[in-house]
């Protein structure tokens, strides 16, 4: 698990290419952007710090000892339901912890520099844009990411190929894009164009043009008004207590790749899986149903004959297979 020889970037590119029909009907890449925390107990676990948890309950600490991960996933319809397929991630390492040169912030053999979550997000999306050449990209995110810190650098890199879909705070003030600086113009370059008004004011003006949509959200169908038409974890990375930096990095890569491969498998199934555990108001299959199908297939005789389960494999055979895939 602590190997530093696995070429993860090449493996991820192979996996991106394996996703069937990754684009929407209008030919764009629909990406979800969010961050999540992995609470841990060990004090020496790589990437851990006291991270603010805005979703903490009354009986939980608001600053748990945890890893903070920024994740970009592909939003795709699979057999009638939406899925978020992990594509890339970054560990957010707090600036104070890096400045203090804490041992659990260091990756052996690498120089670790501070990056904000927005910088990490931009880096990941630009990398995806290089793989999906000349494909329009729309990012769906919450109000924390949905600001000029994300929009401006991505617009600079991608131009008209980039769009941002986000919720805005009601007290957010919107401005038009400033006009280009004229030759010989005096004074500083304008950062903002004309003031368009508060988001709440603009929403009130557009309300008469809005249409009503039925959205399945948090287990219920809800009516949402819009003029034009959450990233949670189910990857298993929170359960690991590995401390070594390479072991932690390898484990989260394995976990996310497993989730991505599972969704790819689901997309390639001929029939829609049935939901094993019925929940009122939810008719579509769950991620756990796909895992059950894969586990059942892995225990079949056909799978054993392909993998030669009875043969004794060499210790490094798995790493060798991964290296072969990325070659």
Buried (B, 14 or more C-beta within 10 A) or exposed (E): EBEBEBBBEBBBBEBBEEBEEBBBEEEBBBBBBBBBBBBBEEEEBBBBBBBEBEEEEEEEEEEBBBBBBBBBBBBBEBBEBEBBBBBBBBBBBBEEBBEEEBEBBBBEEEEEEBBEBBBBBBBBBBBBBEEBEEBBBBBBBBEBBBBEBBBEBBBEBBEEBBBBBBEBEEEBEBBEEEEEEEEEEEEEEEEEEEEEBBBEEBBEEEEEEEEEEEEBEEEEEEEEEEEEEEBEBBBBBBEBEBBBBBBBBBBBBBBBBBBBBBBBBBBEEEEBBEBEEEEEEBEBBBBEBBBBBBEEEEEEEEEEEEEEEEEEEEEEEEBEEBBEEBE
